[in-house]
Amino acid sequence: MREKNIPPLLAQEEISKILNISSHKLEEAYWKGIIKNYQKHNLDAIQFRKGLGSVESGTMVINGETIQVIRGFPKIRRTLMLKPALKKHFLKEVAVEEKMNGYNVRITQIDNNIIAFTRGGYICPYTTRKAKEILDLEDFFQKYPEMVICGEMVGTLNPYVSHYYPEVGKLGFRIFDLREKQTNIPLPVKEKRDLLREYELEPVRLLGVFPVDEAPEKIIEIVRDLGANNREGVVMKDPMMQLEPLKYTSSQAQASELEYALGYPFDLAQAFLFSRIIREGFQAYEMAESTDELSKRALRMGESILYPMLETIKGVENGEVAAEDLVIEVENQNEAEEFIRHLRDLKVMATLVEIKDGKAVIRRIHQSTNDRVKNYLHGGLY
Amino acid sequence: MREKNIPPLLAQEEISKILNISSHKLEEAYWKGIIKNYQKHNLDAIQFRKGLGSVESGTMVINGETIQVIRGFPKIRRTLMLKPALKKHFLKEVAVEEKMNGYNVRITQIDNNIIAFTRGGYICPYTTRKAKEILDLEDFFQKYPEMVICGEMVGTLNPYVSHYYPEVGKLGFRIFDLREKQTNIPLPVKEKRDLLREYELEPVRLLGVFPVDEAPEKIIEIVRDLGANNREGVVMKDPMMQLEPLKYTSSQAQASELEYALGYPFDLAQAFLFSRIIREGFQAYEMAESTDELSKRALRMGESILYPMLETIKGVENGEVAAEDLVIEVENQNEAEEFIRHLRDLKVMATLVEIKDGKAVIRRIHQSTNDRVKNYLHGGLY
């Protein structure tokens, strides 16, 4: 049955040592699909598709001049109730940074090349190219070759999560963590910000450092304001970064995610609905809203569920395809096609619509939504 | 591994013949758990927990004076878009009956005993007792021993789906089908109603018989009215009952189901959310609502999701248990306990709270909601 052998890289004893996982377990994980071979963009690497022991999903082991491990970005857990969760979780102080609505990217240097990995550990050719354009990283990596820059790629010319930030516009990168390649140890909040300032690299906004007792009230105010400005939420951190960070998001963020997902109900809605709704329930409770505020929240939620569905049904009835158009900047057709190949590696169905004025329009098709909406419009039974 | 033998009843060749399923397949289905032994309420029977070939889930094969097959009530499929679905599905005319919000019961006579089966084929002791109290069935079954009366048990003293109907009050039974035991063949709509009138048995309301072309418009009006009166919806039938019936429900029915499910979010919500929301999307589209009507629908949806969650969180915070109290009429403690045992057979966790004035209060506990809400209120992470 097992015709393939395990990748030679995985068989090296050094890797078992670095990761602190026995060769036997690594091999087993490979056969289970937890670890995959990754031979793209001139790399010889292995990719962790899921977590294994203390090694995070998205971790990459790269066979370069030396063997390098880029650990996956750790999952940040969510609090539904700020007050009890902060009290239970943090010691003295909580540093509150803005959580931006984009996609998580790790940038690092491998054999003198700067490479950008997505959350899952894929090398995104567009992100890698843009990171080098937007950021001046040479000096930083010269001095700190063992560091990984973790941040959010945000803005409208963003193929994964397009969201408008007035201070960003088309595309920008905001850094939230500096971590050590192999150990994944992050710098404390202040050190990180000082170092970024020194290299003129832009961090996410620090919205305050609060004593644990005062933090929930402050954060509720902050999140209300962020929401009112159509911004996502916060990440709460131990200033020393010795405790796991937590995240919390605005009602508007929940609504806009529902809105997105319900536009493609038979592709995305089931995965999104339940958790967003639960968040709203606990937030409404903790914020102890007035009847009027509650009614506004209920309406926002209902509209963000109903209206995008309606738009999609109308569109399909008018012969449109349920799809989203991603726009990225490219210099030539090759760059667009390279990105589409990358999307296909991620099992995303996408086609090139056009290239115009240096921008490629790439259509991501939501096939189940298309097929099923069409079927119901033609009288298909549920 | 297979210590048990198959039930002797299942081994009888007659059963294979009656059901038109080979003995081998029946045996296989037994090992897979599709068919179960059912030895309760002095019956020797087998129960179809799932459908098998043309035999419906809920079918019971009973070893009485003769072998009797009570076929399961066929699943009624739903239309999301009335106009195209009716046109595609029906020939000339559509008979529209009210779909009531209660639970599906099949009543029949086995060896001179009148027995009531729930949808799944369980004998419900409460329903069986109440059916005999409410309905005068002796004459009917004297004449039609091979008939199964299919209807909805509705009203407030209803342990499964408590809903107030002004014309019913505490408990009533409304009949929608008369079917032949072994074949499941239903009487045509008119014959059924004539026969029920003759025996003074109450049918569900017939809301009209319409030409297929006019039906969608009429039904939309009917469903709007039903919804405005907090009633569930309609079942659309071929007057000759030779085609599969279809169902369609009001926005208010969707909202009230969401409301119920979101009161126990970690027990019921995931199963309810998606399908109810999809129904709302297509209904809003087909009803071509004004901005104002849409906004009302969105608010209704949002409120039916948000408010019950909020109530449950508040309740748990105040030390209450996330549970629903079912009230049934009993003559003694034994009847209450018998019903609780029946619920436990259905894997429903329930306890007797009290018996007072001939009514038993039975508490159904939603344990996951309790545990998880409590955990989040104490700062547990999501």
Contacts between the chains, C-beta under 8 A, distances in Angstrom:
chain1	res1	chain2	res2	distance
A	77	B	381	4.1
A	77	B	382	6.8
A	78	B	381	6.4
A	78	B	382	4.4
A	79	B	379	7.3
A	79	B	381	6.1
A	79	B	382	7.2
A	80	B	376	4.5
A	80	B	380	7.9
A	80	B	382	5.2
A	81	B	376	5.5
A	81	B	377	6.1
A	81	B	379	6.4
A	83	B	379	7.8
A	84	B	377	6.4
A	84	B	378	5.5
A	84	B	379	3.4
A	85	B	379	4.0
A	85	B	380	7.4
A	85	B	381	6.6
A	86	B	379	7.6
A	87	B	379	6.4
A	88	B	378	7.3
A	88	B	379	3.8
A	89	B	379	6.9
A	89	B	381	7.8
A	246	B	381	6.8
A	262	B	277	7.6
A	262	B	281	7.8
A	265	B	277	7.7
A	265	B	278	6.2
A	265	B	281	6.8
A	269	B	274	6.3
A	269	B	277	7.3
A	270	B	274	5.2
A	273	B	273	5.2
A	273	B	274	6.1
A	273	B	277	7.1
A	274	B	269	6.3
A	274	B	270	5.2
A	274	B	273	6.1
A	275	B	382	7.6
A	277	B	262	7.6
A	277	B	265	7.7
A	277	B	269	7.3
A	277	B	273	7.1
A	277	B	305	5.8
A	277	B	309	7.5
A	278	B	265	6.2
A	278	B	309	7.6
A	278	B	382	7.4
A	279	B	382	7.8
A	280	B	305	7.9
A	280	B	306	6.2
A	280	B	309	7.8
A	281	B	262	7.8
A	281	B	265	6.8
A	281	B	306	6.4
A	281	B	309	3.4
A	281	B	310	6.1
A	281	B	313	6.3
A	282	B	313	6.6
A	282	B	376	6.1
A	284	B	306	6.1
A	284	B	309	7.9
A	284	B	310	5.6
A	285	B	310	5.6
A	285	B	313	4.6
A	285	B	314	6.8
A	285	B	317	8.0
A	294	B	306	6.9
A	294	B	307	7.5
A	294	B	310	7.5
A	295	B	299	7.3
A	295	B	303	7.4
A	297	B	302	7.4
A	297	B	306	6.3
A	298	B	299	6.1
A	298	B	302	3.4
A	298	B	303	4.3
A	298	B	305	7.4
A	298	B	306	4.6
A	298	B	307	7.1
A	299	B	295	7.3
A	299	B	298	6.1
A	299	B	299	4.7
A	299	B	302	5.5
A	300	B	302	7.0
A	301	B	301	7.8
A	301	B	302	4.1
A	301	B	305	6.3
A	301	B	306	6.2
A	302	B	297	7.4
A	302	B	298	3.5
A	302	B	299	5.5
A	302	B	300	7.0
A	302	B	301	4.1
A	302	B	302	3.0
A	302	B	303	7.4
A	302	B	305	7.5
A	303	B	295	7.4
A	303	B	298	4.3
A	303	B	302	7.4
A	305	B	277	5.8
A	305	B	280	7.9
A	305	B	298	7.4
A	305	B	301	6.3
A	305	B	302	7.5
A	306	B	280	6.2
A	306	B	281	6.5
A	306	B	284	6.1
A	306	B	294	6.9
A	306	B	297	6.3
A	306	B	298	4.6
A	306	B	301	6.2
A	307	B	294	7.4
A	307	B	298	7.1
A	309	B	277	7.5
A	309	B	278	7.6
A	309	B	280	7.8
A	309	B	281	3.4
A	309	B	284	7.9
A	310	B	281	6.1
A	310	B	284	5.6
A	310	B	285	5.6
A	310	B	294	7.5
A	313	B	281	6.3
A	313	B	282	6.6
A	313	B	285	4.6
A	314	B	285	6.9
A	376	B	80	4.5
A	376	B	81	5.5
A	376	B	282	6.1
A	377	B	81	6.0
A	377	B	84	6.4
A	378	B	84	5.5
A	378	B	88	7.3
A	379	B	79	7.3
A	379	B	81	6.5
A	379	B	83	7.9
A	379	B	84	3.4
A	379	B	85	4.0
A	379	B	86	7.6
A	379	B	87	6.4
A	379	B	88	3.7
A	379	B	89	6.8
A	380	B	80	8.0
A	380	B	85	7.4
A	381	B	77	4.1
A	381	B	78	6.5
A	381	B	79	6.1
A	381	B	85	6.6
A	381	B	89	7.7
A	381	B	246	6.8
A	382	B	77	6.8
A	382	B	78	4.4
A	382	B	79	7.2
A	382	B	80	5.2
A	382	B	275	7.6
A	382	B	278	7.4
A	382	B	279	7.8
